[in-house]
């Protein structure tokens, strides 16, 4: 996209999303994030599985943060952002074990996770540098991880995602 912006003058901006989650995410999809799967299973009283030791971390990003970044990018002056790539995330990371503990509290699940062998190809840690999006777009996350989880659990609890 940077090349097209430079060579052809096409106004482009790229937002790189990190581990997006929230309502309407299909927990049965192979492309679905771990949080949708955990929410649905824990609300049903079913044991979730953590692949690996649970200390792997992610920069989980609630969907409202992604929408916010897209709106900022769409309104940004082309001369400032055209051809640029920016990360859309929270700029913080949390382990799957910490995530499980928060979801346990939010869902009322009383069990423990099952642990399984790590999946081949999974990265250990993920953390986005969101400084450029802050500088160029004025981006900062508007919903933190815990609040995003609370909203997501509330949606699943209200029957969201049930056919």
C-alpha positions in Angstrom: 0.0 0.0 0.0 2.9 2.3 0.7 4.3 1.7 -2.8 0.9 2.4 -4.4 0.6 5.6 -2.4 4.1 6.7 -3.5 4.0 5.6 -7.1 0.4 6.2 -8.1 -0.7 8.8 -5.5 -3.4 6.5 -4.2 -4.4 7.6 -0.7 -4.1 4.5 1.5 -3.8 3.8 5.2 -3.3 0.4 6.8 -4.5 -0.5 10.3 -3.0 -3.7 11.7 -5.5 -5.2 14.2 -4.3 -7.2 17.1 -6.4 -10.0 18.6 -9.8 -8.4 18.1 -12.7 -9.6 20.3 -16.2 -8.7 21.2 -19.9 -9.6 20.7 -20.9 -11.3 17.5 -17.7 -13.3 17.2 -18.5 -16.9 16.2 -17.0 -19.2 18.8 -17.4 -22.2 16.5 -15.3 -20.7 13.7 -11.8 -21.9 13.1 -10.9 -18.3 12.8 -12.5 -17.3 16.1 -10.4 -15.9 18.9 -9.9 -17.7 22.2 -12.0 -15.3 24.1 -15.2 -16.2 22.2 -14.6 -19.8 22.8 -13.8 -19.3 26.5 -16.9 -17.1 27.1 -19.2 -19.6 25.5 -17.8 -22.6 27.2 -17.5 -21.0 30.7 -21.0 -19.6 30.6 -22.2 -23.1 29.7 -20.2 -24.5 32.7 -17.9 -26.3 30.3 -14.1 -26.5 30.9 -12.0 -24.4 28.5 -8.7 -25.6 27.2 -5.5 -23.6 27.3 -2.9 -24.8 24.8 0.5 -24.5 26.5 1.2 -23.3 30.0 -1.1 -20.3 29.8 1.7 -17.8 30.2 1.7 -16.9 26.6 0.4 -13.3 26.2 -1.6 -11.3 23.8 -2.6 -7.7 23.1 -6.3 -8.3 23.1 -8.3 -5.5 21.5 -12.0 -4.9 22.0 -13.9 -4.2 18.8 -14.9 -0.6 19.8 -11.2 0.3 19.7 -10.9 -1.0 16.1 -14.0 0.9 15.0 -12.6 4.1 16.8 -9.2 3.7 15.0 -10.9 3.2 11.6 -13.0 6.4 12.1 -9.9 8.3 13.0 -8.0 7.0 10.0 -10.9 7.8 7.7 -11.0 11.4 8.9 -7.2 11.9 9.0 -5.5 14.3 6.5 -4.2 12.2 3.6 -0.9 14.1 3.6 -0.3 13.0 7.2 -1.3 9.3 6.9 -1.3 8.1 3.3 0.9 5.1 2.8 1.4 4.6 6.5 0.8 1.4 8.6 -0.3 1.6 12.2 -1.1 -0.9 14.9 -4.6 -1.0 16.4 -4.5 -2.5 19.8 -4.3 -1.6 23.5 -0.5 -1.5 23.8 -0.6 -3.9 26.7 -0.6 -7.6 27.0 -2.2 -10.2 29.3 -1.5 -13.9 29.7 -4.1 -16.5 29.0 -4.0 -17.6 32.6 -4.8 -14.0 33.7 -7.5 -13.9 31.1 -9.0 -17.1 32.4 -9.1 -15.7 35.9 -10.9 -12.6 34.8 -13.4 -14.6 32.8 -13.9 -17.0 35.7 -15.0 -14.0 37.8 -17.2 -12.5 35.1 -18.9 -15.7 34.1 -19.2 -17.3 37.5 -17.4 -20.5 36.3 -16.1 -22.5 39.2 -13.7 -25.0 37.4 -10.2 -24.9 36.3 -8.9 -24.8 32.7 -7.6 -27.9 31.0 -4.1 -27.6 29.7 -3.0 -29.2 26.5 0.2 -29.3 24.5 1.1 -26.0 22.8 -0.1 -25.7 19.2 2.5 -25.8 16.6 3.2 -22.3 15.2 1.6 -20.3 18.0 3.6 -17.3 19.0 4.5 -17.0 22.6 3.9 -13.3 23.2 2.2 -10.5 21.2 2.4 -6.8 22.0 1.5 -3.9 19.7 3.3 -0.7 19.5 0.5 1.8 19.1 2.6 5.0 19.4 2.4 5.8 15.6 -1.4 5.6 15.6 -1.4 7.9 18.6 0.9 10.4 16.9 -0.8 10.4 13.5 -4.4 9.7 14.4 -4.7 10.7 18.0 -5.6 7.1 18.6 -5.8 5.7 22.2 -7.9 2.7 23.2 -11.4 3.8 24.4 -12.3 0.4 26.0 -9.8 -1.4 28.2 -9.5 -5.2 28.2 -11.5 -5.9 31.4 -14.4 -3.7 30.3 -14.4 -5.3 26.8 -14.5 -8.7 28.4 -17.4 -7.6 30.7 -19.4 -6.4 27.6 -18.6 -9.6 25.7 -19.7 -11.9 28.5 -22.9 -9.8 28.9 -23.6 -10.3 25.2 -23.1 -14.1 25.3 -25.0 -14.3 28.6 -28.0 -12.5 27.0 -28.2 -15.3 24.4 -25.9 -13.7 21.8 -24.5 -16.2 19.3 -27.2 -18.9 20.0 -28.9 -20.1 16.9 
